[in-house]
Structure formats: structure tokens, C-alpha cells
Amino acid sequence: MSSAQLPANLSEQTVREISERRDEPEWLLEARLDALDALDAIDLPDVIQTPGRRWTNLEALDFESLVDPLNQADETERTADEGVDVLTFTDALEAHPDLVESAFGSTIDPQENYLTALSAALFTTGTVVYVPEGVDAEDVTIRAEMNSRSLFSHTLVITEESSSVTILESIESGAESDDARYFSNLVEIDAGENSYVQYGSLQNLAEDTYSYSLKRADVGTYATVNWIEGNLGSRLTRSDVESELNGDSAETKIVGAFFGHDEQHFDVNARVWHNAENTTADLVTRGVLDDAARSVYEGVQDVGRDAWNTSSYQRENTLMLSDESEADASPKLIIHNHDTEASHSATVGQVDQEDLFYMVSRAIHPEKARNMLVEGFFVPVLDEIDVDEFREDLEELIAARLR
């Protein structure tokens, strides 16, 4: 456990000014102030440690220089399908005040760790997606551009009984900056009975940025939440994608892809809690590292005492393109119920030299051969992505990185 120092430019007055500018209700101001008060006493998120070594050093983040709470700026385009509300956080407080109040902090406790509390106290952008009972929505997009030194975002997704929605979210950097930057994104999904949510997220921020995201779903009876997480940008990325299977026959899939080069550092985590009977989870992550890039992966499948008839599978594979890159993986099975079918695996390796030799001997240029092998390595993850637009965006970014 480790803690961070409170930035000097962060005070109760700062938080009140953010809330007043947005004309927020009293309950949200109080939630912000409670999160601010908690910062002195709570720790940074856990990172994997071995004796003498912390795999990701979040303590090195200098929030004094990274966080500029009163000058946050973004350009965000939102598109909605018929029958679904896709609103800015501020507009949602007007249109659905009770819904937002009950959903905010119900899946992610703002005081869970230092970074969630910082985000809850300071967020100025975000989206609320509300899908009423029986509505099927597909083309929901949230495309954001970060135009400030720091940006804090909070997204709520609420699906009522027998509804469905597919959401594509992306974040990239806008205006150039000479300073290091910080981006934070908290996403809470409350999936009602027999509802279906597919949430795709693509992070391609400039490499002077430090990014933190925590996405968590509360998955109800007969509900499904599928996540797709692509990370290619930022200098240091900490990404947590989590599902709590709280209803009978709840299901989740977490598909992740990352591609690091130069000195990028990815700390990516996929976690599932099986809390009810007949639940199913599938975790698939693939990453590629070049130059001196580094990755840390933790996958957790936690099967509770009452989670009878659980099926849970996890596989993570990392491909290293240089001798200077480094990868660590820590897959974990925590099983408290014997009526469980579960497995996990993780591999780290170099490009297969025999495959490379075979392709070069067939007159394929060595660089092209390597790129083809990398693209082929990502295919099992790309095949898991049902959304054409997301898959094409990710393929394009991977191809650009290879060029």
C-alpha cells in the first residue's frame, strides 16, 4: 500500500468552484467533498509486488505538476440510437436526477483508492447512457479529445430490464503540449435483469500523458456485460476492467489488446467476481511490446462460496519484439466453490524465429514478415470483437504503429 501527496492547488474551494460552475445538486457537491476529504487517508491502487520490486511505480506520479483542476477542457462528440438517452453528465442531472443520484458511486466507491477519489472530486466531463426497458440500441459513440493538462471523466451506463446497448468510447489528445498530462476515466455499468451491454474503449492518448481508468460492471440476473479494451497511447497506462456477476446466470467477457513501443508502460488488469449461481466469464488479452516498452498484467477470477456451477476462463499472451522490452503476468484463480470449471494461462515470448525464417525464405522482406506475424498474433483478440467499427479502428492503429 502506498499513498500520494495532496496537490497544493487542490482545496475545498477548488471543488466548490467546479461544482458551482456546473450548477450541481447538493448531494453531488457533498460526494465530491467527501472524496476530497478522504484523499489524505487512502492509498494508491494496489500494484503487483515481488520482494524488492514494485512492478508499476504509481508513487512517481507528480500530481502537483500533473493536475490543473480548474482548467479542464475537452471536445466530446456523442451519438445516440433511437430510444436511448446519451447525455452529458450535467444534462443527465437535469433530465434524470434520481437515476443519476442512485447510480453514481453504486458500482465504484469514490473512496476506493486515491485515484478514484481524486477523479470523483474533480471530474468535469462524462456521459450518462440510459437505456429504458425493452429498448435495443446499437450505434452509441462517445469520442473524446483531451485539450488540457489534466482531464477527469465519469461515465454511467444504466440498462433496464430486457434492454441492450453497444457503446464505443475513444479518447485521444487534442492540442499539443510541452507539459506532462494526466487523464482519468471512471466507468460504472448497472446492467438490469436480462439486459445486454457491449462497451468498447480505445485509448490512444499522446505519449506525454499518464492515464488511469477503472471500469466496473454490476451484472444482474440473466444479464451480460462484454468489455473490449484497446490501449495504445500514453506514457504510463493503468487500466482496470472488472465485472461483478451478482445475478443468477450473469455473463461477462473481457477482451483486451495493447501495443507498446519506446518506453511506454502498460499495467492492465482484468478481474471477475462470480457471486451468483450459473455464471460465466471469459477473459482474453493479447499485447505486443517493442523497443523498451513494459507490461504488467493481472487477471483475477474470484469464485464465491455461493457461485454454484461456475464457468470461468482466462488467457493472456504477450509478444516481445525486442530484447529490451519486458513483460510480467500474474493470472489468479481464487475458488471457494467446488462446483466450478475454470482455467487460466499466460505466456510471454519472442517472435517465432522459424516462422520468420520461413517467410523471409519465401522472398518476404524481414520487416514485412515481422509485421504480418504481429498482425496475425492479434487475430484471436480481433476475432472476439463483434463490432466492425471498433475492430477496424484497432486494426488501423496497430498497422500505424507497425509502420
C-alpha positions as CSV (number, residue, x, y, z in Angstrom):
1,M,0.0,0.0,0.0
2,S,1.3,3.5,-0.8
3,S,-0.1,6.9,-0.7
4,A,0.3,10.1,-2.7
5,Q,0.7,13.7,-1.5
6,L,-2.2,16.0,-1.9
7,P,-1.5,18.7,-4.5
8,A,-1.2,22.2,-3.1
9,N,-3.6,23.5,-5.8
10,L,-6.4,21.3,-4.6
11,S,-8.7,22.6,-1.9
12,E,-12.3,22.6,-0.8
13,Q,-12.7,26.0,-2.6
14,T,-11.5,24.4,-5.8
15,V,-14.0,21.6,-5.6
16,R,-16.8,24.0,-4.7
17,E,-15.9,26.1,-7.7
18,I,-16.1,23.1,-10.1
19,S,-19.5,22.2,-8.7
20,E,-20.9,25.7,-8.8
21,R,-19.8,26.2,-12.4
22,R,-21.8,23.2,-13.3
23,D,-24.8,24.1,-11.1
24,E,-24.8,20.7,-9.5
25,P,-27.2,19.5,-6.8
26,E,-26.1,19.5,-3.2
27,W,-25.7,15.7,-3.0
28,L,-23.1,15.7,-5.7
29,L,-21.2,18.5,-4.1
30,E,-21.2,16.6,-0.8
31,A,-19.9,13.4,-2.7
32,R,-17.1,15.5,-4.2
33,L,-16.1,17.0,-0.8
34,D,-16.2,13.6,0.9
35,A,-13.9,12.2,-1.8
36,L,-11.6,15.2,-1.3
37,D,-11.5,14.7,2.5
38,A,-10.7,11.0,2.0
39,L,-7.5,11.7,-0.1
40,D,-5.3,12.2,3.0
41,A,-6.2,8.8,4.4
42,I,-6.4,6.4,1.4
43,D,-3.8,4.7,-0.7
44,L,-3.0,4.5,-4.3
45,P,-4.3,1.4,-6.2
46,D,-2.6,-1.9,-5.4
47,V,0.2,-2.9,-7.8
48,I,1.8,-6.3,-8.0
49,Q,5.0,-6.6,-6.0
50,T,7.7,-9.1,-5.6
51,P,10.5,-8.9,-2.9
52,G,12.4,-5.7,-3.5
53,R,10.4,-4.6,-6.5
54,R,7.1,-2.8,-7.3
55,W,6.1,-3.7,-10.9
56,T,4.4,-0.3,-11.5
57,N,5.5,2.8,-9.7
58,L,2.4,4.9,-9.3
59,E,4.2,6.8,-6.5
60,A,6.3,8.5,-9.1
61,L,3.3,10.4,-10.4
62,D,3.8,14.1,-9.5
63,F,0.2,15.3,-9.1
64,E,1.5,18.8,-8.2
65,S,2.5,19.3,-11.8
66,L,0.0,17.0,-13.5
67,V,-3.3,18.2,-12.1
68,D,-4.8,21.6,-13.0
69,P,-8.4,21.2,-11.8
70,L,-9.9,24.5,-12.8
71,N,-8.7,24.5,-16.4
72,Q,-10.0,21.2,-17.8
73,A,-11.0,21.2,-21.4
74,D,-12.3,18.5,-23.8
75,E,-14.2,18.2,-27.1
76,T,-16.6,15.2,-26.9
77,E,-19.0,14.1,-29.6
78,R,-21.8,11.8,-28.5
79,T,-24.2,9.9,-30.8
80,A,-27.3,8.1,-29.7
81,D,-29.6,5.5,-31.1
82,E,-33.4,5.8,-31.1
83,G,-34.9,5.3,-27.7
84,V,-31.7,5.7,-25.7
85,D,-30.6,8.8,-23.8
86,V,-26.9,9.7,-24.3
87,L,-26.3,12.8,-22.3
88,T,-23.5,14.9,-20.8
89,F,-23.3,14.4,-17.1
90,T,-24.7,17.9,-16.5
91,D,-27.7,17.4,-18.8
92,A,-28.4,14.0,-17.2
93,L,-28.6,15.6,-13.8
94,E,-31.4,17.8,-15.2
95,A,-33.2,15.0,-17.2
96,H,-32.8,12.1,-14.8
97,P,-31.8,13.5,-11.3
98,D,-33.0,10.4,-9.3
99,L,-31.5,7.9,-11.7
100,V,-28.1,9.6,-11.6
101,E,-28.1,10.0,-7.9
102,S,-28.8,6.3,-7.3
103,A,-26.3,5.1,-9.9
104,F,-23.3,7.4,-9.0
105,G,-20.9,5.5,-6.8
106,S,-23.1,2.4,-6.7
107,T,-20.5,0.3,-8.6
108,I,-17.3,2.1,-7.9
109,D,-16.9,3.6,-4.4
110,P,-15.4,7.0,-5.0
111,Q,-13.2,6.4,-2.0
112,E,-11.9,3.1,-3.2
113,N,-8.4,4.4,-3.7
114,Y,-6.5,7.7,-4.1
115,L,-7.1,7.9,-7.8
116,T,-10.8,7.2,-7.8
117,A,-11.3,9.8,-5.0
118,L,-9.2,12.3,-6.9
119,S,-11.4,11.7,-10.0
120,A,-14.7,11.8,-8.1
121,A,-13.7,15.1,-6.5
122,L,-12.6,16.8,-9.8
123,F,-14.4,15.3,-12.8
124,T,-15.7,17.9,-15.2
125,T,-16.7,15.7,-18.2
126,G,-18.5,12.4,-18.6
127,T,-21.6,10.8,-20.1
128,V,-24.7,9.1,-18.9
129,V,-26.2,6.4,-21.1
130,Y,-29.8,5.4,-20.0
131,V,-31.5,2.5,-21.9
132,P,-35.1,2.1,-20.9
133,E,-36.8,-1.3,-20.6
134,G,-37.1,-3.2,-23.8
135,V,-35.0,-0.8,-25.9
136,D,-32.3,-2.2,-28.3
137,A,-29.6,0.4,-29.1
138,E,-26.5,-0.2,-31.2
139,D,-24.9,3.0,-32.5
140,V,-23.9,4.8,-29.3
141,T,-20.5,6.5,-29.6
142,I,-18.5,8.7,-27.2
143,R,-15.5,10.2,-29.0
144,A,-13.5,12.5,-26.7
145,E,-10.5,14.7,-27.3
146,M,-8.4,15.9,-24.3
147,N,-7.3,19.6,-24.6
148,S,-5.9,20.4,-21.2
149,R,-3.1,19.4,-18.8
150,S,-5.5,17.2,-16.8
151,L,-8.9,15.8,-17.5
152,F,-11.2,13.8,-15.2
153,S,-14.2,11.9,-16.6
154,H,-17.1,9.9,-15.1
155,T,-19.4,7.7,-17.2
156,L,-22.6,6.0,-16.0
157,V,-24.4,3.3,-18.0
158,I,-27.8,2.2,-16.8
159,T,-29.8,-0.5,-18.7
160,E,-33.2,-1.5,-17.6
161,E,-34.8,-5.0,-17.9
162,S,-34.6,-6.7,-21.3
163,S,-32.7,-3.8,-23.0
164,S,-29.5,-3.8,-24.9
165,V,-26.8,-1.4,-26.0
166,T,-23.5,-1.3,-27.8
167,I,-21.2,1.7,-26.8
168,L,-18.0,2.7,-28.4
169,E,-15.8,5.1,-26.4
170,S,-12.5,6.6,-27.5
171,I,-10.1,9.1,-26.1
172,E,-7.2,10.9,-27.9
173,S,-5.1,14.0,-27.3
174,G,-6.0,17.3,-29.0
175,A,-3.9,20.4,-28.5
176,E,-0.1,19.8,-28.4
177,S,1.5,20.4,-25.0
178,D,5.1,20.6,-23.7
179,D,3.9,19.5,-20.2
180,A,3.2,16.0,-18.9
181,R,-0.6,15.4,-18.7
182,Y,-3.0,13.2,-16.7
183,F,-6.2,11.6,-17.8
184,S,-8.7,9.7,-15.5
185,N,-11.8,7.9,-16.5
186,L,-14.2,6.0,-14.2
187,V,-17.0,4.0,-15.9
188,E,-19.9,2.4,-13.9
189,I,-22.3,0.0,-15.6
190,D,-25.5,-1.1,-13.8
191,A,-26.9,-3.9,-16.0
192,G,-30.5,-4.7,-15.2
193,E,-32.2,-8.1,-15.5
194,N,-31.8,-9.8,-18.9
195,S,-30.1,-6.8,-20.4
196,Y,-27.0,-6.8,-22.7
197,V,-24.2,-4.3,-22.7
198,Q,-21.2,-4.2,-25.0
199,Y,-18.7,-1.5,-24.0
200,G,-15.7,-0.8,-26.3
201,S,-13.0,1.6,-25.2
202,L,-10.0,2.7,-27.2
203,Q,-7.2,4.8,-25.6
204,N,-4.7,6.5,-27.9
205,L,-3.5,9.5,-25.9
206,A,-0.3,11.3,-26.7
207,E,2.8,9.8,-25.1
208,D,3.3,12.7,-22.7
209,T,0.2,11.5,-20.8
210,Y,-0.3,9.4,-17.7
211,S,-3.7,7.7,-17.8
212,Y,-5.8,5.8,-15.2
213,S,-9.1,4.1,-15.9
214,L,-11.3,1.9,-13.8
215,K,-14.3,0.3,-15.5
216,R,-16.6,-1.9,-13.5
217,A,-20.0,-3.5,-14.1
218,D,-22.7,-4.8,-11.7
219,V,-24.2,-7.6,-13.8
220,G,-27.7,-8.6,-12.9
221,T,-29.8,-11.8,-13.3
222,Y,-29.5,-13.2,-16.9
223,A,-27.6,-10.1,-17.9
224,T,-24.4,-9.9,-20.0
225,V,-21.7,-7.2,-20.0
226,N,-18.9,-7.6,-22.6
227,W,-15.9,-5.3,-22.5
228,I,-13.4,-4.5,-25.3
229,E,-10.4,-2.6,-24.1
230,G,-7.7,-1.3,-26.5
231,N,-4.7,0.6,-25.2
232,L,-2.0,2.1,-27.5
233,G,-1.3,5.6,-26.2
234,S,0.0,7.4,-23.1
235,R,3.4,7.1,-21.3
236,L,2.0,5.1,-18.4
237,T,-1.3,3.3,-18.6
238,R,-3.1,1.8,-15.6
239,S,-6.3,0.1,-16.9
240,D,-8.6,-2.0,-14.7
241,V,-11.7,-3.7,-16.3
242,E,-13.9,-5.6,-13.9
243,S,-17.2,-7.4,-13.7
244,E,-19.2,-8.4,-10.7
245,L,-21.5,-11.3,-11.6
246,N,-24.2,-10.6,-9.0
247,G,-27.2,-12.2,-10.6
248,D,-28.1,-15.8,-11.5
249,S,-26.8,-16.8,-15.0
250,A,-24.9,-13.5,-15.4
251,E,-22.2,-13.5,-18.0
252,T,-19.2,-11.4,-19.0
253,K,-16.4,-11.3,-21.5
254,I,-13.3,-9.1,-21.2
255,V,-11.3,-8.7,-24.4
256,G,-8.1,-6.6,-24.2
257,A,-5.3,-5.6,-26.6
258,F,-2.3,-3.4,-26.0
259,F,0.7,-2.4,-28.2
260,G,3.6,-0.6,-26.6
261,H,6.8,0.9,-28.0
262,D,9.6,3.4,-27.0
263,E,9.4,3.4,-23.1
264,Q,5.6,3.0,-22.7
265,H,4.4,1.2,-19.6
266,F,1.1,-0.7,-19.5
267,D,-0.4,-2.0,-16.3
268,V,-3.5,-3.8,-17.5
269,N,-5.9,-5.8,-15.3
270,A,-9.0,-7.9,-15.9
271,R,-11.0,-9.1,-12.9
272,V,-14.2,-11.0,-12.4
273,W,-16.1,-11.9,-9.3
274,H,-18.5,-14.8,-9.6
275,N,-21.0,-14.1,-6.8
276,A,-24.1,-16.0,-8.0
277,E,-25.0,-19.3,-9.5
278,N,-24.6,-20.4,-13.2
279,T,-22.3,-17.5,-14.1
280,T,-19.8,-17.5,-17.0
281,A,-16.7,-15.4,-17.7
282,D,-14.1,-15.4,-20.5
283,L,-11.0,-13.2,-20.3
284,V,-8.8,-12.8,-23.4
285,T,-5.9,-10.4,-23.5
286,R,-3.1,-10.0,-26.1
287,G,-0.3,-7.5,-26.1
288,V,2.8,-6.6,-28.2
289,L,5.9,-4.8,-26.9
290,D,8.7,-3.2,-28.9
291,D,11.8,-1.1,-28.0
292,A,12.0,-0.7,-24.2
293,A,8.2,-0.9,-23.5
294,R,7.0,-2.7,-20.4
295,S,3.8,-4.5,-19.5
296,V,2.3,-5.8,-16.3
297,Y,-0.9,-7.9,-16.4
298,E,-3.1,-9.3,-13.6
299,G,-6.1,-11.4,-14.3
300,V,-8.3,-12.5,-11.4
301,Q,-11.2,-15.0,-11.4
302,D,-12.8,-15.0,-7.9
303,V,-15.4,-17.7,-7.4
304,G,-17.6,-17.1,-4.3
305,R,-19.0,-19.7,-1.9
306,D,-22.5,-19.5,-3.3
307,A,-21.4,-19.4,-7.0
308,W,-22.5,-22.9,-7.9
309,N,-22.0,-24.1,-11.5
310,T,-19.4,-21.5,-12.4
311,S,-17.5,-21.5,-15.8
312,S,-14.5,-19.1,-15.9
313,Y,-11.7,-19.0,-18.4
314,Q,-8.7,-16.7,-18.8
315,R,-5.8,-16.5,-21.2
316,E,-3.1,-13.7,-21.7
317,N,-0.3,-13.7,-24.2
318,T,2.4,-11.1,-24.7
319,L,4.7,-10.9,-27.8
320,M,8.0,-9.1,-27.4
321,L,9.7,-7.7,-30.5
322,S,12.9,-6.5,-28.8
323,D,15.4,-7.8,-26.2
324,E,14.9,-4.5,-24.2
325,S,11.1,-5.0,-23.7
326,E,9.8,-6.6,-20.6
327,A,6.6,-8.3,-19.6
328,D,5.2,-9.8,-16.4
329,A,1.9,-11.6,-16.0
330,S,0.0,-12.8,-12.9
331,P,-3.1,-14.8,-13.6
332,K,-5.0,-15.8,-10.5
333,L,-7.8,-18.3,-9.6
334,I,-9.5,-17.8,-6.3
335,I,-12.0,-20.6,-5.8
336,H,-14.4,-21.0,-2.8
337,N,-16.8,-23.4,-4.5
338,H,-16.0,-26.9,-5.8
339,D,-18.8,-26.8,-8.4
340,T,-16.5,-24.8,-10.8
341,E,-15.0,-25.3,-14.2
342,A,-12.1,-22.8,-14.5
343,S,-8.7,-22.4,-16.1
344,H,-6.1,-19.7,-16.6
345,S,-2.9,-19.3,-18.7
346,A,-0.4,-16.7,-19.5
347,T,2.5,-16.7,-21.9
348,V,5.4,-14.3,-22.8
349,G,7.6,-14.9,-25.8
350,Q,9.5,-13.6,-28.8
351,V,8.6,-13.7,-32.4
352,D,9.0,-17.3,-33.6
353,Q,12.3,-17.3,-35.5
354,E,11.3,-20.4,-37.5
355,D,8.2,-18.7,-38.8
356,L,10.2,-15.6,-39.6
357,F,12.9,-17.6,-41.4
358,Y,10.2,-19.4,-43.4
359,M,8.6,-16.2,-44.6
360,V,11.9,-14.5,-45.4
361,S,13.0,-17.6,-47.4
362,R,9.8,-17.1,-49.4
363,A,11.1,-13.6,-50.5
364,I,9.1,-11.6,-48.0
365,H,11.0,-8.6,-46.7
366,P,12.1,-9.3,-43.0
367,E,10.2,-6.2,-41.7
368,K,7.0,-7.1,-43.6
369,A,7.3,-10.6,-42.4
370,R,7.6,-9.5,-38.8
371,N,4.6,-7.1,-39.2
372,M,2.5,-9.9,-40.7
373,L,3.3,-12.1,-37.7
374,V,2.3,-9.3,-35.3
375,E,-1.0,-8.8,-37.1
376,G,-1.6,-12.5,-37.0
377,F,-0.8,-12.6,-33.3
378,F,-3.7,-10.1,-32.7
379,V,-6.2,-12.1,-34.7
380,P,-7.6,-14.2,-31.8
381,V,-8.5,-10.9,-30.0
382,L,-9.8,-9.2,-33.1
383,D,-12.0,-12.2,-33.8
384,E,-13.6,-11.8,-30.4
385,I,-14.7,-8.2,-31.3
386,D,-18.2,-8.3,-32.7
387,V,-18.3,-4.5,-33.5
388,D,-16.9,-3.9,-37.0
389,E,-16.2,-0.2,-36.4
390,F,-14.2,-0.9,-33.2
391,R,-12.3,-3.8,-34.8
392,E,-11.4,-1.6,-37.9
393,D,-10.2,1.3,-35.6
394,L,-8.0,-1.1,-33.6
395,E,-6.6,-2.8,-36.8
396,E,-5.8,0.7,-38.2
397,L,-3.9,1.8,-35.1
398,I,-1.9,-1.5,-34.9
399,A,-1.0,-1.1,-38.6
400,A,0.1,2.6,-38.0
401,R,2.2,1.5,-35.0
402,L,3.9,-1.1,-37.1
403,R,4.7,1.4,-39.8
